[in-house]
Amino acid sequence: MVRTQIQLPDEMHRRLKAWANRIGISMSEAVRRCVAERLAGEQLELGQDGLVREAMAVVGKYADPEGESILVRSEEDHERVVEALSGLLKGNRRLVSTNYVLVETCALLQHRFGLPAVRDFENRLVPLLRVHWVDEGHHRRALERLFSADRRRVSLADSVSFVLMEAEGIREVLALDRDFEDQGFHLIPS
């Protein structure tokens, strides 16, 4: 997080402080929320084409310090995934993810690149997704599926995705992970 100083007119400071006290947050958090709300409004003003441009500007922005790709196995795979994602976004395809996948992705980005990468992901890519928040029932079904599969490579996040994709009738997945194909889903790119 970056530390910054701002100067506010007295009346604005008084109103901001009263609002922060009323909802039980710090002045810093109040300012962060105001800025986040303004930036979210700007995203709406961008429209779908602008959001797609913003999202695609982030894809591939962060290079792994060890020279390896963060999400794919090779440069060729990276290009295929970027092209597929761009096509899906420009085609106004409904993109669905789960909060488990978001947590996994944020943890990986933060570990490898720090919070700026997480912030870019959250501000530029996540707004284009419909995020399914996993409830206890889906979590339990995913655990049962994970245990019955008894395969070390399949993660709980993948298992949750399988359960939710089946429940919602989703047959295609933007992934290179053959475990999805093994479960009967069509990989994009193929």
C-alpha positions in Angstrom: 0.0 0.0 0.0 1.2 3.5 -0.8 1.2 6.2 1.9 -0.1 9.6 0.7 -1.2 12.9 2.3 -4.2 15.0 1.2 -5.5 18.3 2.2 -9.3 18.7 2.6 -11.4 21.9 3.1 -12.7 22.1 6.7 -16.3 21.3 5.8 -15.3 18.3 3.7 -13.1 17.0 6.5 -15.9 17.4 9.0 -18.4 15.5 6.9 -15.9 12.7 6.0 -15.0 12.3 9.7 -18.7 12.2 10.7 -19.4 9.6 8.1 -16.4 7.5 9.1 -17.4 7.6 12.8 -21.0 6.8 11.9 -20.1 3.6 10.1 -17.1 2.7 12.4 -14.2 3.0 10.0 -10.9 5.0 10.1 -10.5 8.2 8.1 -8.0 6.4 5.9 -10.5 3.7 5.1 -13.2 6.4 4.4 -10.9 8.1 1.9 -10.1 4.7 0.3 -13.8 3.8 -0.1 -14.5 7.2 -1.6 -11.7 6.8 -4.1 -12.7 3.2 -4.9 -16.3 4.3 -5.5 -15.1 7.1 -7.9 -12.9 4.7 -9.8 -15.7 2.1 -10.1 -17.8 4.9 -11.6 -15.2 5.6 -14.1 -15.1 1.9 -15.1 -18.8 2.1 -15.8 -18.2 5.2 -18.0 -15.6 3.3 -20.0 -18.3 0.9 -21.4 -17.6 -2.7 -22.3 -15.0 -1.9 -25.0 -13.0 0.2 -22.6 -13.3 -2.4 -19.9 -11.9 -5.0 -22.3 -9.0 -2.8 -23.3 -8.2 -2.2 -19.6 -8.4 -5.9 -18.8 -6.2 -6.9 -21.7 -3.6 -4.3 -20.7 -3.1 -6.2 -17.5 -2.9 -9.6 -19.0 0.8 -10.5 -19.3 1.9 -7.2 -17.6 3.7 -9.0 -14.8 6.7 -11.1 -15.7 7.8 -13.9 -13.4 11.2 -12.9 -11.9 12.4 -16.5 -12.5 11.5 -16.2 -16.2 8.6 -18.6 -16.0 5.1 -17.8 -17.0 2.8 -17.3 -14.0 -0.3 -19.0 -15.3 0.7 -21.0 -18.3 3.5 -23.5 -19.2 5.1 -21.6 -22.2 5.1 -18.4 -24.2 3.1 -20.2 -26.9 0.5 -21.2 -24.3 0.4 -17.6 -23.0 -0.3 -16.3 -26.5 -3.1 -18.8 -27.0 -4.7 -18.0 -23.7 -4.5 -14.2 -24.3 -6.0 -14.6 -27.8 -8.8 -16.8 -26.4 -9.5 -14.4 -23.5 -9.6 -11.4 -25.8 -12.0 -13.2 -28.2 -14.3 -14.1 -25.3 -14.3 -10.6 -23.9 -14.9 -8.9 -27.3 -17.6 -11.4 -28.0 -19.4 -10.4 -24.8 -19.3 -14.0 -23.5 -20.4 -14.4 -20.0 -17.3 -15.1 -17.9 -17.9 -16.9 -14.6 -15.5 -17.6 -11.8 -15.6 -18.5 -8.2 -14.3 -16.7 -5.1 -12.0 -19.8 -4.6 -10.4 -19.1 -8.0 -10.1 -15.4 -7.1 -8.4 -16.3 -3.8 -6.0 -18.7 -5.5 -5.1 -16.1 -8.2 -4.7 -13.2 -5.7 -2.4 -15.3 -3.5 -0.3 -16.3 -6.5 -0.1 -12.7 -7.8 0.7 -11.3 -4.4 3.4 -13.9 -3.7 5.1 -13.4 -7.0 4.6 -9.7 -7.8 3.1 -7.9 -4.8 -0.1 -6.0 -4.2 0.0 -3.8 -7.4 -0.6 -7.0 -9.4 -3.5 -8.0 -7.1 -4.9 -4.5 -7.4 -4.7 -4.6 -11.2 -6.4 -8.0 -11.3 -9.2 -6.9 -8.9 -9.8 -3.5 -10.6 -9.4 -4.5 -14.3 -10.2 -8.2 -14.7 -12.6 -9.1 -11.9 -15.2 -6.5 -13.0 -15.7 -8.5 -16.2 -16.5 -11.7 -14.3 -19.7 -12.9 -12.7 -18.3 -14.3 -9.4 -20.1 -17.2 -7.8 -19.6 -17.1 -4.0 -19.3 -20.7 -2.8 -21.8 -21.7 -0.1 -21.4 -24.5 2.3 -23.3 -27.0 0.2 -21.2 -26.5 -2.9 -18.1 -26.5 -0.7 -19.1 -29.9 0.8 -20.0 -31.4 -2.6 -16.6 -30.2 -3.9 -14.8 -31.8 -1.0 -16.6 -35.1 -1.5 -15.7 -35.0 -5.2 -12.1 -34.2 -4.4 -11.8 -37.0 -1.9 -13.5 -39.5 -4.2 -11.2 -38.5 -7.1 -8.2 -39.1 -4.9 -5.9 -37.2 -7.2 -3.2 -34.9 -5.8 -3.1 -32.6 -8.8 -6.8 -31.6 -8.6 -7.2 -28.7 -6.2 -10.2 -27.8 -4.1 -10.7 -24.7 -6.2 -10.8 -26.9 -9.4 -13.3 -29.3 -7.7 -15.5 -26.4 -6.7 -15.4 -25.2 -10.3 -16.5 -28.7 -11.6 -19.4 -28.7 -9.2 -20.6 -25.2 -10.0 -20.1 -25.6 -13.8 -22.2 -28.7 -13.8 -24.9 -27.0 -11.7 -25.0 -24.1 -14.0 -24.8 -26.1 -17.3 -21.4 -24.5 -18.2 -19.5 -26.8 -20.6 -16.6 -24.6 -21.7 -13.7 -23.4 -19.6 -10.8 -21.0 -20.3 -8.0 -23.3 -19.1 -5.2 -25.5 -20.2 -5.7 -27.8 -17.3 -6.5 -31.3 -18.7 -8.3 -32.1 -15.4 -11.2 -30.1 -16.7 -11.2 -32.1 -19.9 -11.1 -35.3 -17.9 -14.3 -34.1 -16.2 -16.0 -33.6 -19.6 -15.5 -29.9 -20.1 -14.3 -28.3 -23.3 -11.1 -26.4 -23.0 -10.6 -22.9 -24.5 -8.2 -22.7 -26.2 -8.5 -26.3 -27.4 
